[in-house]
Amino acid sequence: MTVEAVPVTPPRFRKVRWLLGGCIFLLLVGALLWWQYGRRAEVKYITVPVAQGSIKNAINATGTIEPVKSVNLGFKNSGIIKAIYVKPGDAVKAGQVLAVQDTAELEAQLAQAQASYNSAAANLQKLEAGATAAEIAQAEANVETARIAYNDAAAAAERNKALFEAGALSKAELDSAVSARDSSAAKLRQAEAALEDLKNGSRPEEIAAARAQVEAAKAQVELARNNLESAQLRAPWDGIISAVNGEVGYRVGSSTDNSNSSFITMITPTLQLRAKVNEADINKVKVGQEVSFTVNAIPGKEMRGKVAWIAPEAQTVSNVQLYDVVISLDPEPSLKAGMTASVDFILDRKDNVLTIPEAALTFARTYLAGSEGNGGRSGAAVGGDRSTSGGRTIPGGVPGTTTNDNGSAGRSEAGAAGGHTAGTTVLVLENGRPVPRQIVTGASDESNVEVVSGLAAGEAVVVGTSTSARTSSSTQTRSFMGPGPVQVRQPARTTTGR
């Protein structure tokens, strides 16, 4: 029976194999550790400097710049435009002629009215003066002539009557003679009455009727003269021409015609602001209240005004009740009618106070709360160094620093109302590290908070972070930015204990 020999590994080779495996294991562990810790994020802190500013508590609304007065001008009567003397943008004075119509027809109407007036006035003068001596003498002669004719007719009638009774004349011939006598008698009475009227003068009612005719004719003259004068379109007050809707040679209708109601539009140079305020806020708006506003055409410039009057009745816009509030404005040459404005009705205001963004308080509250929730590891990963106070880890802090009991930088309602709030925490960037700082805050608005104490002008408060991996070009930003200038600072790299 043959026994085959089994090869035996030398002890030295076995040790080398174990050593090689250990090295490989260590390399793998090192690579894993490098992958985990070597890619640790680099943190950039976004800061805003503490600055002098204004805090205002206000009601927001939108509005439109408009002229205090606006009028549409048109000619009183229809006619052809003869000349236009103004263009949009021209400044005009009260009474200045803006345009004229052709006046030939209106001049003829005035001449006709004047002639009618002259005739009525002459007739009145005649009635008031009474009859002349010549007119009376003529009337007396007319009476005498009528009496002679009557006497002749009466004598002929008597003769014919005698002949008729003698049978020498027919009944028809007698009737004709009687008719002629009666007609002559009537003419005599008429002539005598005319003579009496001339001697007595005109009756009061005749003179009154003549006077009425004179007044009516005079009114027609005035009307024709006014029509002629209205052919010149004049400015009613000092103002600016806003629009001219017409050309020389065009026929325009009368002022009662809607097509001519806006031939020339004129506005005042003085402007006002008309804002629309929601019914929920209207009781907070008072006459005389201070208003600040901005317009898109002049970015960054805040202008002032005061509430002039408030509409007593709301207008419904998209099922929302809005009240018109008109604001008188300080003179501002750059403002123009039609500009859209963003309006703030000031309820409370503080000027020239230290301010920081609301974002600084929000970020500090979230940052500190997150550090506590992670047992301090968040501070090492995001903030760099860490220190402890009373068993609590505060990222980037210093020994002895404390925060509010809940680790937040929140403010009470007293701060928003204008009172002072103590115990508020913000993060101040010192030597590249965020350090908690206790401050006292005051009034606030929607974006900024007043700093009563705890900070100095120019100090940088943290409002956010921007992180990036060393082995990657990607960047992640964690920020609570509000309005205001931004400074990005790169903190010094630190080494944390393991």
C-alpha positions as CSV (number, residue, x, y, z in Angstrom):
1,M,0.0,0.0,0.0
2,T,1.4,3.3,-1.1
3,V,0.9,6.4,1.0
4,E,1.1,9.8,-0.8
5,A,2.7,12.7,0.9
6,V,0.5,15.8,1.8
7,P,2.3,19.1,1.2
8,V,2.6,21.2,4.3
9,T,2.5,25.1,4.2
10,P,5.6,26.5,5.7
11,P,4.8,28.6,8.9
12,R,6.6,31.6,7.4
13,F,4.4,31.7,4.3
14,R,1.3,31.5,6.5
15,K,2.3,34.5,8.5
16,V,2.9,36.5,5.3
17,R,-0.6,35.6,4.1
18,W,-2.2,36.8,7.3
19,L,-0.2,40.0,7.2
20,L,-1.2,40.7,3.6
21,G,-4.9,40.2,4.5
22,G,-4.7,42.5,7.4
23,C,-3.1,45.2,5.3
24,I,-5.9,44.8,2.7
25,F,-8.5,45.1,5.5
26,L,-6.9,48.2,6.9
27,L,-6.8,49.7,3.4
28,L,-10.5,49.1,3.0
29,V,-11.3,50.5,6.4
30,G,-9.2,53.6,5.6
31,A,-10.9,54.1,2.3
32,L,-14.2,53.8,4.0
33,L,-13.2,56.3,6.6
34,W,-11.8,58.6,3.9
35,W,-15.0,58.3,2.0
36,Q,-17.1,59.2,5.0
37,Y,-15.0,61.9,6.7
38,G,-12.9,63.1,3.8
39,R,-16.0,64.3,2.0
40,R,-17.2,66.3,5.1
41,A,-19.0,69.4,3.9
42,E,-17.3,72.8,4.0
43,V,-19.6,75.4,5.4
44,K,-20.0,79.0,4.3
45,Y,-22.1,81.3,6.5
46,I,-24.4,83.8,4.8
47,T,-24.4,87.0,6.9
48,V,-26.0,90.4,7.0
49,P,-24.5,93.4,8.8
50,V,-26.4,95.1,11.6
51,A,-27.5,98.5,10.1
52,Q,-29.4,101.7,10.9
53,G,-32.9,101.6,9.4
54,S,-36.6,102.1,9.9
55,I,-39.2,99.8,11.4
56,K,-42.8,100.3,10.4
57,N,-46.0,98.5,11.1
58,A,-48.3,99.2,8.2
59,I,-51.3,98.2,6.2
60,N,-50.4,97.3,2.6
61,A,-52.5,98.2,-0.4
62,T,-52.2,99.0,-4.1
63,G,-53.1,102.3,-5.7
64,T,-52.8,104.5,-8.7
65,I,-51.4,108.0,-9.1
66,E,-54.1,110.3,-10.6
67,P,-54.7,114.1,-11.1
68,V,-56.7,115.9,-8.4
69,K,-59.0,117.2,-11.1
70,S,-59.7,116.0,-14.7
71,V,-62.1,117.4,-17.3
72,N,-63.1,116.5,-20.8
73,L,-63.6,119.6,-23.0
74,G,-65.7,120.0,-26.1
75,F,-67.3,122.7,-28.3
76,K,-70.8,123.8,-27.3
77,N,-72.1,123.6,-30.9
78,S,-71.3,121.4,-33.9
79,G,-68.9,122.8,-36.4
80,I,-65.7,122.5,-38.3
81,I,-62.4,122.8,-36.4
82,K,-60.5,125.8,-37.7
83,A,-57.4,125.7,-35.5
84,I,-55.9,123.7,-32.5
85,Y,-53.3,125.6,-30.5
86,V,-52.2,123.0,-27.9
87,K,-50.8,119.4,-27.8
88,P,-50.6,116.8,-25.0
89,G,-48.2,117.8,-22.3
90,D,-48.7,121.6,-22.7
91,A,-49.2,123.6,-19.6
92,V,-52.1,126.1,-20.0
93,K,-53.5,129.0,-18.0
94,A,-57.2,129.6,-17.1
95,G,-59.0,131.3,-20.0
96,Q,-56.3,130.4,-22.6
97,V,-57.8,129.5,-26.1
98,L,-57.1,125.9,-26.9
99,A,-58.9,125.5,-30.2
100,V,-61.5,127.4,-32.4
101,Q,-64.2,126.5,-34.9
102,D,-65.2,128.1,-38.2
103,T,-67.6,131.0,-37.2
104,A,-69.2,132.1,-40.5
105,E,-72.6,130.5,-39.7
106,L,-72.5,131.7,-36.1
107,E,-71.8,135.3,-37.2
108,A,-74.8,135.3,-39.6
109,Q,-77.0,134.0,-36.7
110,L,-75.8,136.9,-34.5
111,A,-76.6,139.5,-37.2
112,Q,-80.1,138.1,-37.7
113,A,-80.8,138.2,-34.0
114,Q,-79.5,141.7,-33.7
115,A,-81.8,142.9,-36.5
116,S,-84.9,141.4,-34.8
117,Y,-83.9,143.1,-31.6
118,N,-83.6,146.5,-33.3
119,S,-87.1,146.2,-34.8
120,A,-88.7,145.3,-31.5
121,A,-86.9,148.1,-29.8
122,A,-88.1,150.7,-32.4
123,N,-91.7,149.5,-32.0
124,L,-91.5,149.9,-28.3
125,Q,-90.1,153.4,-28.6
126,K,-92.9,154.4,-31.0
127,L,-95.6,153.1,-28.6
128,E,-94.0,154.9,-25.6
129,A,-93.7,158.2,-27.5
130,G,-97.4,158.3,-28.7
131,A,-98.9,159.9,-31.8
132,T,-97.4,162.9,-33.6
133,A,-99.4,166.1,-34.5
134,A,-99.3,165.0,-38.1
135,E,-100.8,161.6,-37.3
136,I,-103.6,163.2,-35.3
137,A,-104.4,165.7,-38.1
138,Q,-104.5,162.8,-40.6
139,A,-106.8,160.9,-38.3
140,E,-109.1,163.9,-38.0
141,A,-109.2,164.2,-41.8
142,N,-110.1,160.5,-42.0
143,V,-113.0,161.2,-39.6
144,E,-114.3,164.1,-41.6
145,T,-114.1,162.1,-44.8
146,A,-116.0,159.3,-43.2
147,R,-118.7,161.7,-41.9
148,I,-119.3,163.2,-45.4
149,A,-119.6,159.8,-46.9
150,Y,-122.1,158.8,-44.2
151,N,-124.2,161.9,-44.7
152,D,-124.4,161.3,-48.5
153,A,-125.3,157.7,-47.9
154,A,-128.0,158.6,-45.4
155,A,-129.6,161.2,-47.7
156,A,-129.7,158.7,-50.6
157,A,-131.3,156.2,-48.4
158,E,-134.1,158.7,-47.5
159,R,-134.8,159.6,-51.1
160,N,-134.9,155.9,-52.2
161,K,-137.3,155.2,-49.3
162,A,-139.7,157.9,-50.6
163,L,-139.5,156.6,-54.1
164,F,-140.2,153.1,-52.9
165,E,-143.3,154.2,-51.0
166,A,-144.5,156.0,-54.2
167,G,-144.0,152.9,-56.2
168,A,-141.3,154.4,-58.3
169,L,-138.4,152.3,-56.9
170,S,-138.0,148.6,-56.3
171,K,-137.4,146.9,-53.0
172,A,-133.8,145.8,-54.0
173,E,-132.7,149.3,-54.9
174,L,-134.0,150.5,-51.5
175,D,-132.1,147.8,-49.6
176,S,-128.9,148.7,-51.5
177,A,-129.2,152.3,-50.4
178,V,-129.8,151.3,-46.8
179,S,-126.7,149.0,-46.8
180,A,-124.5,151.8,-48.2
181,R,-125.7,154.1,-45.4
182,D,-124.9,151.5,-42.7
183,S,-121.5,150.8,-44.1
184,S,-120.6,154.5,-44.1
185,A,-121.8,154.8,-40.5
186,A,-119.4,151.9,-39.5
187,K,-116.4,153.6,-41.3
188,L,-117.2,156.8,-39.5
189,R,-117.2,155.1,-36.1
190,Q,-113.9,153.4,-36.9
191,A,-112.2,156.7,-37.9
192,E,-113.5,158.4,-34.8
193,A,-112.1,155.6,-32.6
194,A,-108.7,155.7,-34.3
195,L,-108.6,159.4,-33.7
196,E,-109.5,158.9,-30.0
197,D,-106.7,156.3,-29.7
198,L,-104.2,158.6,-31.1
199,K,-105.2,161.4,-28.8
200,N,-105.2,159.0,-25.7
201,G,-101.8,157.4,-26.6
202,S,-100.8,153.6,-26.4
203,R,-102.5,151.4,-23.8
204,P,-100.3,150.0,-20.9
205,E,-100.8,146.4,-22.1
206,E,-99.6,147.3,-25.6
207,I,-96.5,148.8,-24.2
208,A,-95.9,145.8,-21.9
209,A,-96.3,143.4,-24.9
210,A,-93.8,145.5,-26.9
211,R,-91.4,145.4,-24.0
212,A,-91.6,141.6,-23.8
213,Q,-90.8,141.3,-27.5
214,V,-87.8,143.5,-27.0
215,E,-86.6,141.2,-24.1
216,A,-87.1,138.1,-26.2
217,A,-85.1,139.6,-29.1
218,K,-82.3,140.6,-26.7
219,A,-82.1,137.1,-25.3
220,Q,-81.7,135.8,-28.9
221,V,-78.9,138.2,-29.4
222,E,-77.1,137.1,-26.2
223,L,-77.6,133.4,-27.2
224,A,-76.1,134.1,-30.7
225,R,-73.2,136.0,-29.2
226,N,-72.5,133.2,-26.7
227,N,-72.6,130.6,-29.5
228,L,-70.1,132.7,-31.4
229,E,-67.8,133.0,-28.3
230,S,-68.1,129.3,-27.6
231,A,-66.5,128.6,-30.9
232,Q,-63.3,129.4,-29.0
233,L,-62.5,126.5,-26.6
234,R,-60.9,127.9,-23.4
235,A,-59.1,126.3,-20.4
236,P,-61.4,126.4,-17.3
237,W,-58.3,126.5,-14.9
238,D,-54.6,126.2,-14.9
239,G,-53.6,122.7,-15.9
240,I,-51.9,120.4,-18.3
241,I,-53.3,119.0,-21.6
242,S,-53.6,115.3,-21.3
243,A,-55.1,114.4,-24.7
244,V,-56.3,116.0,-28.0
245,N,-58.7,113.9,-30.0
246,G,-59.3,115.7,-33.3
247,E,-57.6,117.4,-36.2
248,V,-58.1,120.7,-38.1
249,G,-60.9,120.3,-40.7
250,Y,-62.8,117.7,-38.7
251,R,-66.4,118.4,-37.9
252,V,-67.2,117.9,-34.2
253,G,-70.6,117.5,-32.6
254,S,-72.1,119.6,-29.8
255,S,-71.1,119.2,-26.2
256,T,-74.2,117.0,-25.6
257,D,-72.9,114.5,-28.1
258,N,-70.9,111.7,-26.5
259,S,-68.6,111.5,-29.5
260,N,-67.3,115.0,-28.7
261,S,-67.2,114.8,-24.9
262,S,-63.4,114.2,-24.9
263,F,-62.2,116.4,-27.7
264,I,-59.5,117.8,-25.3
265,T,-58.8,116.3,-21.9
266,M,-57.2,118.5,-19.3
267,I,-55.8,117.6,-15.9
268,T,-54.3,119.5,-12.9
269,P,-50.6,119.4,-12.3
270,T,-51.3,118.5,-8.7
271,L,-51.5,114.7,-8.2
272,Q,-53.1,112.4,-5.6
273,L,-53.0,108.7,-4.9
274,R,-56.1,106.6,-4.9
275,A,-55.7,103.3,-3.0
276,K,-58.1,100.4,-2.5
277,V,-58.2,99.1,1.1
278,N,-59.8,95.8,2.1
279,E,-62.8,96.0,4.4
280,A,-60.8,94.1,7.1
281,D,-58.3,96.9,7.4
282,I,-60.4,100.0,6.6
283,N,-61.2,100.8,10.3
284,K,-57.4,101.2,10.9
285,V,-57.1,103.9,8.3
286,K,-57.8,107.5,9.5
287,V,-58.0,110.9,7.8
288,G,-54.6,112.6,8.2
289,Q,-52.7,109.3,8.7
290,E,-49.2,109.1,7.4
291,V,-48.7,107.1,4.2
292,S,-45.5,105.9,2.5
293,F,-45.5,104.5,-1.1
294,T,-43.2,103.4,-3.9
295,V,-43.8,103.3,-7.7
296,N,-42.3,100.9,-10.2
297,A,-41.0,103.8,-12.3
298,I,-38.8,105.0,-9.4
299,P,-37.5,101.9,-7.7
300,G,-36.0,102.2,-4.2
301,K,-37.4,105.7,-3.6
302,E,-40.0,106.0,-0.7
303,M,-42.4,108.9,-1.0
304,R,-44.8,110.3,1.6
305,G,-48.4,111.5,1.8
306,K,-51.4,111.8,4.1
307,V,-54.9,110.4,3.9
308,A,-57.2,113.1,2.6
309,W,-60.6,111.3,2.6
310,I,-62.1,107.8,2.8
311,A,-65.0,106.6,0.6
312,P,-68.1,105.9,2.7
313,E,-69.2,103.0,0.5
314,A,-67.2,100.0,-0.7
315,Q,-66.9,98.7,-4.2
316,T,-67.1,95.0,-4.9
317,V,-64.1,93.7,-6.9
318,S,-63.9,89.9,-7.5
319,N,-66.3,89.4,-4.5
320,V,-64.0,91.5,-2.3
321,Q,-65.2,94.7,-0.6
322,L,-62.7,97.5,-1.3
323,Y,-62.8,101.1,-0.1
324,D,-61.3,104.0,-2.0
325,V,-58.8,106.0,0.1
326,V,-57.5,109.2,-1.5
327,I,-54.1,110.4,-0.4
328,S,-52.7,113.9,-0.8
329,L,-49.1,113.9,-1.9
330,D,-46.0,116.0,-1.4
331,P,-44.8,117.6,-4.6
332,E,-42.7,115.1,-6.6
333,P,-41.8,116.1,-10.2
334,S,-41.0,112.5,-11.2
335,L,-44.5,111.2,-10.5
336,K,-47.0,111.0,-13.4
337,A,-50.7,110.2,-13.6
338,G,-51.4,106.5,-14.1
339,M,-48.4,105.1,-12.3
340,T,-49.1,102.1,-10.1
341,A,-48.1,102.4,-6.4
342,S,-47.5,100.0,-3.5
343,V,-48.9,101.8,-0.5
344,D,-48.2,101.4,3.2
345,F,-50.6,103.1,5.7
346,I,-48.3,103.6,8.7
347,L,-49.7,102.4,12.0
348,D,-46.4,102.7,13.9
349,R,-42.9,103.7,12.8
350,K,-39.4,104.0,14.3
351,D,-36.6,105.6,12.3
352,N,-32.8,105.5,12.7
353,V,-32.7,102.3,14.9
354,L,-30.4,99.3,14.6
355,T,-32.1,96.5,12.6
356,I,-31.5,92.9,11.6
357,P,-33.6,90.7,9.3
358,E,-36.2,88.4,10.7
359,A,-34.3,85.7,8.9
360,A,-31.5,86.0,11.5
361,L,-33.9,85.0,14.3
362,T,-35.4,82.3,12.3
363,F,-32.1,80.8,11.3
364,A,-30.7,80.9,14.9
365,R,-33.8,79.2,16.3
366,T,-33.6,76.4,13.7
367,Y,-29.8,76.1,13.9
368,L,-29.7,75.8,17.7
369,A,-32.7,73.5,17.9
370,G,-31.1,71.2,15.4
371,S,-27.9,71.1,17.3
372,E,-29.6,70.0,20.5
373,G,-31.7,67.3,18.6
374,N,-28.5,65.8,17.2
375,G,-26.7,65.6,20.5
376,G,-24.0,68.1,19.3
377,R,-23.0,66.2,16.1
378,S,-24.7,68.8,13.9
379,G,-22.6,71.5,15.4
380,A,-19.4,69.7,14.4
381,A,-20.6,68.9,11.0
382,V,-22.0,72.3,10.1
383,G,-20.5,74.8,12.5
384,G,-17.0,73.5,13.0
385,D,-15.9,73.8,16.6
386,R,-18.3,73.3,19.5
387,S,-18.4,74.0,23.2
388,T,-20.7,72.9,26.0
389,S,-22.6,74.8,28.6
390,G,-24.5,73.1,31.4
391,G,-24.3,69.8,29.6
392,R,-25.7,71.3,26.4
393,T,-23.8,71.4,23.1
394,I,-23.8,74.7,21.3
395,P,-22.2,74.7,17.9
396,G,-19.6,77.4,17.4
397,G,-20.3,78.5,21.0
398,V,-18.1,79.6,23.9
399,P,-18.0,78.2,27.4
400,G,-20.7,79.7,29.6
401,T,-23.0,80.7,26.7
402,T,-26.6,79.8,27.1
403,T,-29.7,80.0,24.9
404,N,-33.4,80.1,25.7
405,D,-34.9,77.1,27.4
406,N,-36.2,75.9,24.1
407,G,-33.0,76.8,22.3
408,S,-34.9,79.3,20.1
409,A,-34.4,82.8,19.1
410,G,-38.1,83.6,18.9
411,R,-39.7,86.8,20.1
412,S,-42.9,87.5,22.0
413,E,-45.8,89.5,20.8
414,A,-44.4,92.5,22.8
415,G,-41.6,92.8,20.2
416,A,-44.1,93.1,17.4
417,A,-46.1,95.6,19.3
418,G,-43.2,97.9,20.0
419,G,-42.2,96.6,23.4
420,H,-38.8,95.1,24.4
421,T,-38.2,91.4,24.3
422,A,-35.2,90.0,26.2
423,G,-33.6,86.6,25.9
424,T,-33.6,86.5,22.1
425,T,-30.7,84.7,20.5
426,V,-28.9,85.4,17.2
427,L,-25.7,83.9,15.7
428,V,-22.9,86.4,15.2
429,L,-20.0,85.5,13.0
430,E,-16.7,85.8,15.1
431,N,-13.4,84.6,13.6
432,G,-15.3,82.6,11.0
433,R,-17.5,80.8,13.6
434,P,-21.2,81.4,14.5
435,V,-21.4,82.4,18.1
436,P,-24.8,82.7,19.9
437,R,-25.5,86.2,21.2
438,Q,-28.2,87.3,23.6
439,I,-30.0,90.5,22.4
440,V,-33.0,92.6,23.4
441,T,-35.4,93.3,20.5
442,G,-38.0,96.0,20.1
443,A,-40.5,96.8,17.3
444,S,-40.7,94.7,14.2
445,D,-42.3,94.6,10.8
446,E,-42.7,91.9,8.2
447,S,-39.0,91.8,7.3
448,N,-36.9,93.5,10.0
449,V,-36.5,93.6,13.8
450,E,-35.3,96.5,16.0
451,V,-32.2,95.7,18.1
452,V,-32.4,97.5,21.4
453,S,-29.2,96.1,22.9
454,G,-26.7,93.2,22.4
455,L,-25.4,94.1,18.9
456,A,-23.4,97.0,17.4
457,A,-23.7,98.5,13.9
458,G,-21.7,96.6,11.4
459,E,-21.6,93.2,13.2
460,A,-22.4,90.3,11.0
461,V,-25.4,88.1,12.0
462,V,-25.8,84.8,10.3
463,V,-29.0,84.3,8.2
464,G,-28.1,81.0,6.4
465,T,-25.4,78.6,5.3
466,S,-24.0,77.3,2.0
467,T,-22.3,73.9,2.1
468,S,-20.2,72.2,-0.5
469,A,-18.3,68.8,-0.6
470,R,-14.6,68.9,-1.1
471,T,-14.7,66.1,-3.8
472,S,-17.7,67.5,-5.7
473,S,-18.6,70.8,-7.4
474,S,-22.2,70.6,-6.1
475,T,-23.3,73.2,-3.5
476,Q,-26.2,73.1,-1.1
477,T,-27.6,76.3,0.5
478,R,-29.5,76.4,3.8
479,S,-30.6,80.0,4.2
480,F,-33.4,82.1,5.8
481,M,-32.5,85.2,3.9
482,G,-34.6,88.4,4.2
483,P,-34.0,91.8,2.5
484,G,-30.7,93.5,2.9
485,P,-27.1,93.2,1.7
486,V,-25.5,89.8,1.9
487,Q,-21.9,88.9,2.9
488,V,-20.5,85.4,2.4
489,R,-17.6,84.5,4.6
490,Q,-15.5,81.3,4.5
491,P,-14.7,80.2,8.1
492,A,-11.3,78.7,9.0
493,R,-11.1,74.9,8.9
494,T,-10.9,73.3,12.2
495,T,-10.2,69.8,13.4
496,T,-12.6,68.0,15.7
497,G,-11.6,65.4,18.2
498,R,-12.3,61.8,17.5
